[in-house]
Amino acid sequence: MDISHIINELGEDRSLYFNAVAPPIVQASNFVFDTFDDLRKAFEDEDSAYLYSRGKNPTIEILRKKLAALDGAEDALVFNSGASAIFAAVLANVKSGDHIVSVDKPYSWAWRMFDNLLPRFNVTTTYIDGTKIENFENAIRPETRIIYLESPNSNTFELQDLEAVARLAREKGIITICDNSYSSPLQQKPIALGIDMALQSATKYIGGHSDTVAGVLTGKKDMLNKIFNEQLLNNGSIISPFNAWLILRGLRTLPVRLAHIKNSTEKVVAYLKNHPTIERVIFPFDEDFPQIDLAKKQMTSACGLLTIVLKTDSYNNIETFTYSLKHFLVAVSWGGHESLILPQAAGIGPELFDPNKEQHRMARVYIGLEDADFLISDLEQALTVL
Ligand SMILES: *Cc1c(COP(=O)(O)O)cnc(C)c1O
C-alpha cells in the first residue's frame, strides 16, 4: 500500500463528519444503540462496534487503520503510552511458570517489569547479548513463551537479526515482540521480517512534537484481539480521543520530518566523527558501526538518535560542555522538533563517575528539526570546553 495513501486517506470517510477535511475528535465515553440485537452483538465483541471509549472510538479507529497499514500488519492497537503497549503485549502471553528471553538492556520500563513485577507472578526473564543468534538458542527453555527484542537497542544501538530470531522462535512456538521505537515503521518493518508483534512509543517520532504520550502495538488480528479483550479493556490503558487526534496530526508529517532529520543527522555524525575531543560516535548507519551490514539489511535508514563518547576524565567538564550548548536541551525522550542531549554522567553522579568506563563518558544526542549547520556550530562552540 502506498505510504501517501495510508497517511493522507486510509480510514477517513468525510461524509461521516460534515465533509470536514480534518477528522473530528469524538470526545464521547459511550454510544447509543437502536436495537437490543445491536447492543448484544457489541457486548459479545467490543471491537466490532462503538459501545464505550475504553474499547473502540471513531477517532482512535482511524489511527489504528493507518498504523496497522504502515507496519504491514493485520491490526493495530493504540495505548496511552509506549510502556502500556509493552505491558499489554507481554502480560497477555505469560502465565505462572513461564519464561521470557529478553535482549540485554531493554527500554528501562520493560526492564523493570521483567525484574520487579513479573517475578511476583512466577514469570522469570533471562537477558542475553542479542547480537549473536546462538545466545537466543542457548537461553531458550521448554517453558520460554516470549522473545523480547529491541533493535536497535537503547543508547548503544546493538541490533538483533530479526529475521533469524523470528525463524528460530517460530520453530519453537515462541512469540516474538520487537520494540521498533528507534526506527518507526518508515525505517524498519519487523512484521515483514517475521516478528509476531511490533511496538513503538508513538510519543517519539509519530507524535513528533513532544506534546503527547502514546504507544502502538501491531500484529495478527487474533493476537491483538486477545490483547484487546484480556488487557486493554481490563487495564483501561486506552489512549484518549484527543491524544489520538494529536498522534494522527503528527503522523501526517512523519515522512517529511524523518527525511529532514536523516539528512541533518548524517551531517552532524560526519562532523562529530572528525572532532578531536570525540572518541567515538555510535550510530547504526555509520560505516564504522560493528553491525553496519545487518543494519543495511533490515533497516532502510537510521536518523535522529546517536551516542557520542567524550574524550575527558572530568565529570565537571561533561556538565560544563552540556550546559554550554545553546540549542540542545537537556531532557529525556526524543522524536520531537527540538534537539536534545542526555549525558550518562548525569545519572551516575560525581562520586561514582569513573572516566575509565566508556559508558560514563557517553551522551545520547537527538537531532531534531533545526538545520544541521545551526546545530553543528552550537556543538563546535560547546566542545571547546573539553
Ligand atoms: C520512550 C520509549 C518507550 C516507552 O514509551 P512511552 O511512550 O514513554 O511510554 C519504549 N521503548 C523505547 C525504545 C523508548 O524510547
The ligand as an ORCA input file, in Angstrom:
! r2SCAN-3c Opt
* xyz 0 1
  C      10.179      6.066     25.071
  C      10.380      4.624     24.791
  C       9.455      3.663     25.250
  C       8.289      3.984     26.145
  O       7.335      4.778     25.570
  P       6.429      5.818     26.390
  O       5.555      6.372     25.348
  O       7.355      6.791     27.011
  O       5.698      5.044     27.441
  C       9.678      2.349     24.896
  N      10.742      1.982     24.165
  C      11.643      2.872     23.713
  C      12.798      2.403     22.906
  C      11.503      4.225     24.012
  O      12.406      5.098     23.596
*
